[in-house]
Amino acid sequence: MKAKYFLFSFFFFGIVSAIAQDFNGIATYKTHRSVDLKMDSTQMNVEMQASLQAQLRKQFQKEYTLSFTPSESIYKEIEKLDTPAPSLGGGITITVGGLSDVLYKNLKNSQYARQTEFIGKEFLVKDSLAVEDWVLEKESKNIGEYICFKATLTKEVTEETYNSELEDIEMVTKTRVTTAWYTPQIPVQNGPEMYGGLPGLILEISEGDYSILCTRVTLNPKEPLKIEVPKKGKEISQTKFDVIKKEKSRESIEMMKSNRKSNDGKSFSIKIGG
């Protein structure tokens, strides 16, 4: 009986491997982030807080495409008409950065290149893809026409937090759990953003208040896929880029503290990324 099972498994995975060699497609994803802001009621009334949260949620609802082959992929935002930064009046504006990002992944070489704009400059972040310790679960569900299986990833992450007066910095370590749903029916070890490494295309991601859902998949499209390594920007490693972002984040906090004092806390801006 074991010999028959072994032969069946070898035959099945041999077929999947052969199919994957000529497999390509385009997956469309939508992102969503829950927003729960708690602000001083003396600076912003309930109606303004609700309006701000609604606009922030809208800013995070974006659409992306993942063009993929078994060994390469390009992930980028679907272009839309430029819209002015939302404003709630009273000097409150919302700006979301990172809209021009292009993420290239080479699964064969375990490398990636992210073309991104930050602080008005273009960077080309190049580094190795991480090997994640996913736990494959038995639970399954359907996403569209695809049978998907659950996988979880648990990490300890350290974040900088500030008190309400933006005076004290505290390093807080949290447990972050990522839940992915992947389908072996599309045999590529890839997914949106930096997610991947599972035995099938990832169609859904849930991580705290952030989620990504695949809304459409086109397999073997008639038009040939164009997957090119991005080349624009100053080449830099992920570690060095993270240091730059942390330094600029602290500079922004200092600016917010200064603006608070000069404006008596009556106006501020919210900038996310970029």
C-alpha positions in Angstrom: 0.0 0.0 0.0 2.9 2.4 0.9 4.5 1.6 -2.5 1.3 2.6 -4.3 1.0 5.8 -2.3 4.6 6.7 -3.0 4.1 6.1 -6.8 0.9 8.2 -6.8 2.6 11.0 -4.9 5.6 10.9 -7.2 3.3 11.0 -10.3 1.1 13.8 -8.9 3.9 16.1 -7.9 5.7 15.3 -11.1 2.7 16.6 -13.0 2.5 19.7 -10.9 6.2 20.4 -11.4 5.9 20.0 -15.1 2.8 22.3 -15.3 4.6 24.9 -13.1 7.5 25.1 -15.6 5.4 26.9 -18.2 3.0 28.6 -15.7 2.4 32.3 -15.7 -0.3 34.7 -14.8 -1.6 38.0 -13.4 -3.2 38.2 -10.0 -5.1 41.3 -8.8 -5.1 42.2 -5.1 -6.9 44.8 -3.0 -5.6 46.0 0.3 -7.5 47.2 3.4 -6.4 48.6 6.8 -8.7 49.1 9.8 -8.2 52.5 11.4 -8.9 53.3 15.0 -7.6 56.7 16.0 -7.9 57.9 19.5 -7.4 61.7 19.7 -7.8 64.5 22.2 -11.5 65.6 22.0 -10.4 69.2 22.6 -8.5 69.2 19.4 -10.9 67.3 17.2 -14.6 66.5 17.8 -16.3 63.1 17.2 -17.5 64.0 13.7 -14.0 65.1 12.6 -12.5 62.0 14.0 -15.0 59.8 12.2 -14.3 61.6 8.9 -10.5 61.3 9.4 -10.8 57.6 10.0 -13.0 57.1 6.9 -10.5 59.0 4.7 -7.6 57.1 6.1 -9.3 53.8 5.4 -9.9 55.0 1.8 -6.2 55.9 1.4 -5.3 52.3 2.3 -7.8 50.7 0.0 -5.5 50.2 -3.0 -5.3 47.8 -5.9 -2.2 45.9 -7.1 -1.2 43.4 -9.7 1.2 40.6 -9.4 2.6 39.4 -12.7 4.3 36.1 -12.2 6.1 33.1 -13.7 7.4 30.2 -11.6 10.7 32.0 -11.0 10.0 35.8 -11.2 7.4 38.4 -10.4 6.6 42.1 -10.5 4.2 43.6 -7.9 3.0 47.2 -8.4 0.0 49.4 -7.8 -2.6 49.9 -10.5 -2.3 53.4 -11.8 -5.1 55.8 -11.1 -5.8 59.5 -11.7 -3.9 61.7 -9.2 -6.1 63.0 -6.5 -5.3 65.8 -4.1 -4.3 64.9 -0.5 -7.5 64.7 1.6 -8.0 67.6 4.0 -10.4 68.0 6.9 -9.9 71.7 7.3 -8.3 73.3 10.4 -4.9 72.6 9.0 -5.3 68.8 9.0 -4.1 67.0 5.9 -3.4 63.3 5.1 -0.6 62.1 2.9 0.2 58.5 2.0 3.5 57.7 0.4 5.0 54.7 -1.4 2.7 54.9 -4.4 5.4 54.4 -7.0 6.8 51.2 -5.5 7.7 48.4 -7.9 8.7 45.1 -6.3 10.6 42.5 -8.3 11.2 39.0 -6.9 13.5 36.3 -8.3 12.6 33.1 -6.6 15.3 31.1 -8.4 18.1 33.3 -7.0 16.2 34.2 -3.7 16.7 38.0 -4.4 14.4 41.0 -4.6 14.7 44.6 -5.8 12.2 47.2 -4.7 12.1 50.6 -6.5 10.7 53.1 -4.1 10.5 56.8 -3.5 11.2 58.2 0.0 11.7 61.8 1.2 11.6 62.9 -2.4 14.4 60.6 -3.5 14.4 57.3 -5.5 15.9 54.3 -4.0 16.6 50.8 -5.3 16.5 48.4 -2.4 18.2 45.1 -3.2 18.5 42.2 -0.8 17.9 38.5 -0.3 14.4 37.0 0.2 13.8 35.8 3.7 13.1 32.1 4.4 10.0 32.2 6.6 9.0 29.5 9.1 5.4 29.0 7.9 3.2 26.5 9.7 0.9 24.7 7.3 -2.6 24.1 8.8 -5.3 21.6 7.8 -8.0 24.3 7.6 -9.2 25.1 4.0 -11.7 27.4 2.3 -12.7 28.6 -1.1 -11.6 32.0 -2.5 -13.4 32.4 -5.8 -12.9 29.2 -7.7 -9.8 28.1 -5.8 -9.4 25.8 -2.9 -7.1 27.5 -0.4 -5.3 26.2 2.7 -4.3 28.1 5.8 -0.7 28.8 6.9 0.4 30.9 9.8 3.6 32.8 10.6 4.5 34.0 14.1 7.2 36.6 14.7 8.5 38.7 17.6 8.8 42.3 16.4 10.1 45.4 18.2 8.6 48.8 17.6 9.2 52.3 18.8 6.3 53.9 20.6 5.8 57.5 21.9 3.7 58.9 24.7 0.9 61.4 24.0 3.3 64.3 24.4 5.8 62.8 21.9 8.5 63.1 24.6 9.5 59.5 25.6 10.5 56.7 23.3 9.7 53.2 24.4 10.8 50.0 22.6 7.9 47.5 22.7 8.2 43.9 21.6 5.0 42.3 20.3 4.0 39.0 18.8 2.8 39.4 15.3 0.8 36.6 13.7 0.3 36.5 9.9 -2.3 34.3 8.4 -2.1 33.3 4.7 -4.4 31.4 2.4 -2.7 29.7 -0.5 -3.9 27.5 -3.4 -1.9 24.5 -4.7 -4.0 24.9 -7.9 -1.6 27.7 -8.9 1.7 26.0 -8.2 4.0 29.1 -7.7 5.6 29.9 -4.3 4.7 33.6 -4.5 2.2 36.1 -3.3 1.6 39.9 -2.8 4.2 42.2 -1.4 7.0 40.2 0.3 4.9 37.2 1.1 5.7 33.8 -0.5 7.4 30.5 0.2 4.2 28.4 0.4 3.3 25.5 -1.9 0.9 27.6 -4.0 0.0 31.2 -4.8 -1.1 33.2 -1.8 -4.6 34.7 -2.4 -5.2 36.2 1.0 -3.2 37.8 3.9 -4.4 38.9 7.3 -1.9 40.6 9.7 -3.4 42.6 12.5 -5.4 45.4 11.1 -4.0 44.9 7.6 -5.4 42.6 4.9 -4.8 41.7 1.3 -7.3 39.8 -0.9 -7.0 38.5 -4.4 -10.0 39.5 -6.5 -9.0 38.1 -9.9 -6.5 35.7 -11.4 -5.7 35.4 -15.2 -3.7 32.4 -16.0 -1.5 32.1 -19.1 -2.7 35.4 -20.6 -2.6 35.8 -24.4 -0.3 38.9 -24.1 3.2 37.9 -23.1 4.2 39.1 -19.6 6.8 41.8 -19.2 8.8 41.2 -16.1 11.8 43.4 -15.9 14.2 44.2 -13.0 13.6 47.8 -11.8 16.7 50.0 -12.3 15.8 53.5 -11.1 17.2 54.9 -7.8 20.2 54.8 -5.6 21.1 51.1 -4.9 21.0 50.3 -1.2 20.5 47.3 1.1 17.4 46.8 3.1 19.2 47.2 6.4 20.7 50.6 5.4 17.3 51.7 4.0 15.6 50.8 7.3 18.1 53.0 9.2 17.3 56.0 6.9 13.6 55.5 7.5 14.1 55.3 11.3 16.1 58.5 11.3 13.6 60.4 9.2 10.8 59.1 11.4 12.5 60.5 14.5 13.0 63.8 12.6 9.3 63.9 11.8 8.4 63.4 15.4 10.7 66.3 16.4 8.9 68.5 13.7 5.5 67.5 15.1 6.6 68.5 18.6 7.8 71.8 17.3 4.6 72.4 15.3 2.5 71.6 18.3 4.3 74.3 20.3 4.1 76.9 17.6 0.4 76.2 16.7 -0.8 75.5 20.2 -1.9 72.0 19.0 -4.5 73.4 16.6 -3.2 72.0 13.4 -1.2 69.0 12.3 -0.6 66.6 9.4 -0.6 62.9 9.0 2.0 61.4 6.7 2.2 57.6 6.1 5.3 56.3 4.2 7.1 58.1 1.4 
